[in-house]
Amino acid sequence: MKRPSTAGVTLIEVLIAVSLLSLLATGVLLAMRVGLGALGRANDRLMSNRRVAGAQRILEQELEGFLPTMALCSANAEGPKSNLPFFEGQPQSMRFVSTYSLEAAWRGLPQILEFQVSPGEEGRGVRLVVNEIPYTGPLSTGSLCFGFPPRFLPIEVGPHSFVLADKLAFCRFLYLEPAPPPAYQRWRPDWTAARWPLALRVEMGPLEEDAARLPIVSVTAPIHVNRQQELTYADDQ
């Protein structure tokens, strides 16, 4: 007599198999979630580091593109105009003409650059912004100064301003001038001399330290000027 077959699985075995499969699927999903989160954080840090490096490279090139120019300033619209070196150097603002532009880099036309330190978002820290104004000659630079002795108009930060650095604990401008021995040179926080400085420095510090991100460093650029201010050149006409 043939015995009935006993092959098959019980209900308990099915429940165990389903539970193990659920645990395995949960582990895979958790591993994928952790991996995607790590990938996202790494990508955010990479993009942040690229922005910092790019912004500092732009700032350095803007400073190195310093172009010595003159400005036709007057006490009023109808008064006589004075041909003066165009440069504004304050602890929190700076103006000069550069051969480097954000839109066309070294291939574009010279631009009047206006650097300004402004409050950061929600009042946390400060940020460094820059405005670009096309340079068309001494009249374009002269439109930014007024009075006697000449003073500069305030720099306006608006929607067209480009943010070079954000989330800074501090940002200040320094200017290198000749000094008597034994120093020969010294940095000062403002510039009032009727000549151009020997070098420009932008000192910055991050608002929050993060070892995983590229730190913001200060930028220093020498000014190579080989023209005499008391002489009139072709581009000053």
C-alpha positions as CSV (number, residue, x, y, z in Angstrom):
1,M,0.0,0.0,0.0
2,K,1.4,3.4,-1.0
3,R,1.8,6.0,1.8
4,P,0.6,9.5,1.2
5,S,3.3,12.1,0.5
6,T,4.4,14.4,3.4
7,A,6.5,16.8,1.2
8,G,5.7,20.6,1.7
9,V,6.1,23.5,4.1
10,T,4.2,24.3,7.2
11,L,2.6,27.7,8.1
12,I,5.3,28.4,10.6
13,E,8.0,27.9,8.0
14,V,6.3,30.3,5.6
15,L,6.0,32.9,8.4
16,I,9.7,32.6,9.2
17,A,10.7,32.9,5.5
18,V,8.5,36.0,5.1
19,S,10.0,37.6,8.2
20,L,13.5,36.9,7.1
21,L,12.8,38.4,3.7
22,S,11.2,41.5,5.3
23,L,14.3,41.9,7.5
24,L,16.6,41.5,4.5
25,A,14.6,44.1,2.5
26,T,14.6,46.5,5.4
27,G,18.4,46.2,5.8
28,V,18.9,46.8,2.1
29,L,16.7,49.9,2.2
30,L,18.5,51.3,5.3
31,A,21.8,50.7,3.6
32,M,20.7,52.4,0.5
33,R,19.3,55.3,2.5
34,V,22.6,55.7,4.4
35,G,24.6,55.5,1.2
36,L,22.4,58.1,-0.6
37,G,22.6,60.4,2.4
38,A,26.4,60.1,2.5
39,L,26.6,60.7,-1.2
40,G,24.4,63.8,-0.9
41,R,26.5,65.2,1.9
42,A,29.7,64.5,0.0
43,N,28.2,66.2,-3.1
44,D,27.1,69.3,-1.0
45,R,30.6,69.6,0.5
46,L,32.2,69.2,-3.0
47,M,30.0,71.9,-4.4
48,S,30.6,74.1,-1.4
49,N,34.4,73.7,-1.8
50,R,34.1,74.4,-5.5
51,R,32.1,77.6,-4.8
52,V,34.7,78.7,-2.3
53,A,37.6,78.0,-4.6
54,G,35.9,79.6,-7.5
55,A,34.9,82.7,-5.6
56,Q,38.4,83.2,-4.2
57,R,39.9,82.7,-7.7
58,I,37.6,85.3,-9.1
59,L,38.4,87.7,-6.3
60,E,42.2,87.2,-6.8
61,Q,41.9,87.8,-10.6
62,E,39.8,90.9,-10.0
63,L,42.4,92.3,-7.8
64,E,45.3,91.3,-10.1
65,G,43.4,93.0,-13.0
66,F,43.7,96.4,-11.3
67,L,43.9,99.1,-14.0
68,P,45.2,102.6,-13.0
69,T,42.7,105.1,-14.3
70,M,41.7,108.7,-13.7
71,A,38.4,110.3,-12.8
72,L,37.1,113.7,-13.8
73,C,35.5,114.8,-10.5
74,S,33.9,118.2,-9.9
75,A,32.4,120.0,-6.9
76,N,29.1,120.4,-8.8
77,A,27.6,119.7,-12.2
78,E,28.7,123.0,-13.7
79,G,32.0,123.5,-11.9
80,P,35.5,122.8,-13.2
81,K,36.6,119.2,-13.3
82,S,39.7,117.8,-11.7
83,N,41.6,114.9,-13.1
84,L,42.3,112.6,-10.1
85,P,43.5,109.0,-9.7
86,F,40.4,106.8,-9.4
87,F,40.6,104.6,-6.3
88,E,38.5,104.3,-3.1
89,G,39.9,102.4,-0.2
90,Q,37.8,102.0,3.0
91,P,37.8,99.2,5.6
92,Q,34.4,97.9,4.4
93,S,34.3,99.2,0.8
94,M,36.6,99.5,-2.2
95,R,36.4,100.8,-5.8
96,F,38.7,100.6,-8.7
97,V,38.8,99.6,-12.4
98,S,39.8,96.1,-13.4
99,T,40.5,94.4,-16.7
100,Y,38.8,91.2,-15.3
101,S,35.0,90.9,-15.5
102,L,32.6,88.3,-14.2
103,E,30.8,87.9,-17.5
104,A,33.8,87.7,-19.9
105,A,36.8,87.1,-17.6
106,W,40.0,88.5,-19.2
107,R,38.3,88.9,-22.6
108,G,35.8,91.5,-21.7
109,L,35.9,95.3,-21.4
110,P,37.3,96.9,-18.2
111,Q,34.8,97.2,-15.4
112,I,34.4,99.5,-12.4
113,L,34.3,97.1,-9.5
114,E,32.6,98.1,-6.3
115,F,33.3,95.8,-3.3
116,Q,31.1,96.1,-0.3
117,V,30.9,94.2,3.0
118,S,27.2,93.8,3.9
119,P,25.3,92.0,6.7
120,G,24.6,88.3,6.1
121,E,21.3,86.5,6.0
122,E,19.2,86.8,9.1
123,G,21.8,89.1,10.5
124,R,24.4,86.3,10.9
125,G,27.9,87.3,10.0
126,V,28.7,89.3,6.9
127,R,29.1,88.7,3.2
128,L,31.3,90.2,0.5
129,V,29.5,91.4,-2.7
130,V,30.7,93.2,-5.8
131,N,29.0,95.4,-8.4
132,E,30.3,95.7,-12.0
133,I,29.8,99.0,-13.9
134,P,31.2,99.3,-17.5
135,Y,34.2,101.6,-17.7
136,T,34.0,104.0,-20.6
137,G,36.5,106.6,-19.6
138,P,37.3,109.2,-16.9
139,L,33.7,110.5,-17.1
140,S,32.3,107.2,-16.0
141,T,34.6,107.0,-13.0
142,G,34.0,110.7,-12.3
143,S,30.2,110.1,-12.0
144,L,30.9,108.2,-8.8
145,C,32.6,111.1,-7.0
146,F,31.5,114.5,-6.0
147,G,32.4,117.5,-3.8
148,F,35.7,119.0,-2.9
149,P,37.8,117.4,-1.7
150,P,36.3,114.6,-3.8
151,R,34.1,112.0,-2.0
152,F,32.6,108.8,-3.4
153,L,28.9,107.9,-3.5
154,P,27.8,105.1,-1.2
155,I,27.9,101.6,-2.8
156,E,24.4,100.2,-3.3
157,V,23.9,96.4,-2.8
158,G,21.0,95.2,-4.9
159,P,19.7,92.2,-6.8
160,H,22.4,92.6,-9.5
161,S,25.2,92.4,-6.9
162,F,27.3,89.2,-7.0
163,V,28.1,87.5,-3.7
164,L,31.7,86.5,-3.7
165,A,31.8,85.1,-0.1
166,D,29.0,84.4,2.4
167,K,28.7,83.3,6.0
168,L,31.8,85.2,7.1
169,A,32.7,86.1,10.7
170,F,34.6,89.2,9.4
171,C,35.8,90.8,6.1
172,R,38.0,93.8,5.8
173,F,40.2,95.5,3.2
174,L,43.8,96.5,3.7
175,Y,46.1,98.6,1.6
176,L,49.9,98.5,1.4
177,E,51.8,101.7,1.4
178,P,55.5,102.7,1.6
179,A,56.9,103.4,5.0
180,P,60.1,104.7,6.4
181,P,62.9,102.3,7.6
182,P,63.1,99.9,9.1
183,A,59.6,98.7,8.0
184,Y,59.6,100.2,4.5
185,Q,56.0,98.9,4.0
186,R,52.9,98.8,6.1
187,W,49.3,97.8,5.8
188,R,46.6,100.4,6.6
189,P,42.8,100.0,6.8
190,D,42.0,103.0,4.7
191,W,43.5,104.9,1.7
192,T,43.6,108.6,1.5
193,A,46.8,109.2,-0.5
194,A,46.6,110.6,-4.0
195,R,48.3,107.6,-5.5
196,W,47.7,103.9,-5.9
197,P,48.6,101.4,-3.1
198,L,51.4,98.8,-3.6
199,A,49.1,95.9,-2.9
200,L,45.5,95.0,-1.9
201,R,44.4,92.5,0.7
202,V,41.0,91.1,1.5
203,E,41.0,89.4,5.0
204,M,38.2,87.0,5.6
205,G,37.3,84.4,8.2
206,P,34.5,81.7,8.2
207,L,31.5,82.2,10.5
208,E,31.6,78.5,11.5
209,E,34.6,76.2,11.4
210,D,34.2,73.0,9.4
211,A,37.2,70.7,8.9
212,A,35.4,68.9,6.1
213,R,35.0,72.0,4.0
214,L,37.5,74.2,2.2
215,P,38.3,77.1,4.5
216,I,38.0,80.7,3.3
217,V,41.4,82.4,3.2
218,S,42.6,85.9,2.8
219,V,43.6,87.1,-0.7
220,T,46.5,89.4,-1.4
221,A,47.4,90.8,-4.8
222,P,50.3,93.2,-5.7
223,I,49.5,96.3,-7.8
224,H,51.9,96.7,-10.7
225,V,51.6,100.3,-11.7
226,N,54.2,101.8,-14.1
227,R,52.6,105.0,-15.0
228,Q,53.1,108.5,-13.5
229,Q,50.0,110.2,-12.0
230,E,51.1,113.7,-12.9
231,L,51.2,112.8,-16.7
232,T,48.2,112.7,-19.0
233,Y,47.9,109.5,-21.0
234,A,45.7,108.8,-24.1
235,D,43.1,106.9,-22.1
236,D,42.7,109.8,-19.7
237,Q,41.4,112.1,-22.5
